[in-house]
């Protein structure tokens, strides 16, 4: 009988042995686990909110986790990444450059050449444009993978609406839609947009505002 307790964060199982060692396993009891020398060692991982085990799913929010935590500071980094990867040479973020990047990424998606960083870079570029048009701010939604947290970046506008820019970009790339209208449609609604910050943030304790 497994008599450990379950973490509220990532549904992982924790069991303290009689000799003081602490065992940590995934909520499914599958995949690698972790043995800590003592409870103090385990508590340190809890405080840091990071176990030394990679989430096995490793989606784009995992692979770019550290940069996403300060996403508002990395627009130039992702601009340079897209220029280098896509063999373009745009010096700044604007709608013309963003559309060119989107078309290239959609074309690469057909050949399965895109990386997680490519899509996150598109989110950064288009999110920056939406942020400027709406006088908005980035916010992160924190979720947990099998072991560790990951963060999805989106935009809160000055008028109090939420623009789920990450979902918009993922959808455009997946369905191979390369138009500005599909990204910017509806961003200027004043409190009539179905998704408002007051509704979206209600009962959500995992939202982190940046800037």
C-alpha positions in Angstrom: 0.0 0.0 0.0 1.4 3.4 -1.0 1.0 5.7 2.0 2.5 8.9 0.7 0.7 12.2 0.1 0.0 14.0 -3.2 1.3 17.4 -4.1 -1.3 20.0 -5.1 1.0 21.5 -7.8 1.7 18.7 -10.3 -0.2 15.8 -8.8 3.1 14.1 -7.9 3.3 11.5 -5.1 5.6 11.9 -2.1 6.6 9.2 0.3 8.9 9.5 3.3 10.9 6.4 4.2 11.7 5.3 7.7 15.3 6.2 7.2 14.4 9.8 6.3 14.8 9.6 2.5 12.0 11.1 0.5 10.7 9.6 -2.7 9.0 11.7 -5.3 7.1 10.0 -8.2 4.8 11.4 -11.0 1.1 11.4 -10.4 0.7 8.5 -12.9 3.4 6.5 -11.1 5.2 6.1 -14.4 8.5 7.5 -15.7 11.5 8.5 -13.6 11.3 9.5 -10.0 13.5 11.3 -7.5 15.1 10.2 -4.2 16.1 13.0 -1.8 18.4 12.5 1.2 16.0 14.0 3.6 12.9 16.2 3.8 14.9 19.4 3.9 16.3 18.5 0.5 12.8 17.8 -0.9 11.4 21.0 0.6 14.1 23.0 -1.2 12.8 21.7 -4.5 9.3 22.7 -3.5 10.5 26.2 -2.5 12.3 26.6 -5.8 9.3 25.2 -7.7 11.5 23.1 -9.8 12.5 19.4 -9.7 15.7 18.2 -11.4 13.7 16.1 -13.8 12.4 17.3 -17.1 8.8 17.1 -18.0 8.6 14.2 -20.4 6.1 16.0 -22.7 8.6 18.9 -23.4 6.2 21.1 -25.4 7.2 24.7 -26.4 6.3 26.1 -23.0 8.8 23.7 -21.5 11.7 24.3 -23.9 11.4 28.1 -23.6 10.4 28.1 -19.9 13.2 30.3 -18.6 12.8 33.0 -21.2 9.0 33.0 -20.9 9.3 33.8 -17.2 10.6 37.2 -18.3 8.9 37.2 -21.7 8.5 41.0 -22.0 12.3 41.4 -22.0 13.1 39.0 -25.0 11.4 40.5 -28.0 14.8 41.4 -29.6 16.1 37.9 -28.9 13.2 36.3 -30.7 13.4 38.9 -33.5 17.0 37.9 -34.1 16.1 34.2 -33.9 13.5 34.5 -36.6 15.8 36.6 -38.8 18.5 34.0 -38.5 16.3 30.9 -38.9 14.2 32.2 -41.7 17.0 34.0 -43.6 15.3 37.4 -43.2 16.8 40.8 -42.2 14.1 42.9 -40.5 15.6 45.4 -38.0 12.4 45.9 -36.0 9.1 44.5 -35.2 6.2 45.8 -37.3 3.2 44.3 -39.1 5.1 43.8 -42.3 7.9 41.9 -40.7 5.5 39.9 -38.5 3.4 38.8 -41.5 6.6 37.8 -43.4 7.7 35.7 -40.4 4.2 34.1 -40.1 4.2 33.2 -43.8 7.6 31.6 -43.6 6.7 29.6 -40.4 3.5 28.4 -42.0 5.4 27.3 -45.0 7.9 25.5 -42.9 5.1 23.8 -41.0 4.1 22.0 -44.2 7.6 20.5 -44.3 7.6 19.8 -40.5 10.7 22.0 -40.1 9.4 24.3 -37.3 10.8 24.1 -33.8 9.2 25.0 -30.5 11.3 28.2 -30.4 10.0 29.3 -33.8 6.4 29.3 -32.6 7.3 31.0 -29.3 9.2 33.6 -31.3 6.0 34.3 -33.3 4.0 34.6 -30.1 6.6 37.2 -28.9 6.6 39.2 -32.1 2.8 39.3 -32.6 2.2 39.7 -28.9 4.4 42.8 -28.8 2.4 44.3 -31.7 -0.9 43.6 -29.9 0.5 44.9 -26.7 1.5 48.2 -28.4 -1.9 48.6 -30.1 -3.9 48.0 -27.0 -1.5 49.6 -24.4 -1.5 46.2 -22.9 0.7 44.0 -20.7 2.0 40.5 -20.8 0.7 38.0 -18.3 1.6 34.4 -17.8 -0.7 31.5 -16.9 1.2 29.0 -14.8 0.4 25.3 -15.2 2.2 22.1 -14.3 3.5 19.4 -16.4 4.3 15.9 -15.1 7.0 17.4 -12.7 7.6 21.1 -13.3 5.7 24.3 -14.0 5.4 25.9 -17.4 4.1 29.3 -18.4 1.8 30.4 -21.3 2.1 34.1 -22.2 -0.9 36.2 -23.2 -2.0 39.8 -23.3 -4.2 41.9 -20.9 -5.3 45.1 -22.7 -5.6 48.5 -21.1 -9.4 48.4 -21.7 -9.6 45.2 -19.6 -9.8 42.4 -22.2 -7.7 39.3 -22.6 -6.1 38.4 -25.9 -5.1 34.8 -25.9 -2.2 35.4 -28.4 -0.5 32.1 -27.7 -3.6 30.2 -28.9 -4.1 32.5 -31.9 -0.6 31.9 -33.1 -0.7 28.1 -32.4 -3.9 27.9 -34.3 -2.6 29.9 -37.3 0.5 27.7 -37.6 -1.5 24.5 -37.1 -4.1 25.4 -39.7 -1.6 27.2 -42.0 -3.4 30.5 -41.9 -1.0 33.4 -42.7 -3.1 36.7 -42.5 -2.9 39.6 -40.1 -6.7 39.7 -39.9 -6.7 36.3 -38.1 -4.5 37.8 -35.4 -5.7 41.3 -35.0 -9.5 40.8 -35.5 -11.4 41.9 -32.4 -8.5 43.3 -30.3 -10.0 46.8 -30.1 -13.4 45.9 -28.6 -14.1 47.9 -25.5 -15.5 45.6 -22.8 -17.7 43.8 -25.3 -15.2 41.1 -26.1 -16.4 37.8 -24.7 -13.2 37.3 -22.7 -12.6 40.1 -20.1 -9.8 40.1 -17.5 -12.4 40.3 -14.7 -14.0 37.1 -15.9 -10.8 35.3 -16.9 -8.9 36.0 -13.7 -11.8 35.1 -11.4 -10.9 32.1 -9.3 -7.6 31.8 -11.1 -4.6 32.0 -8.7 -2.1 31.0 -11.3 -1.9 34.2 -13.3 1.3 36.3 -13.2 1.4 39.8 -14.6 4.6 41.1 -16.1 6.0 44.6 -16.1 
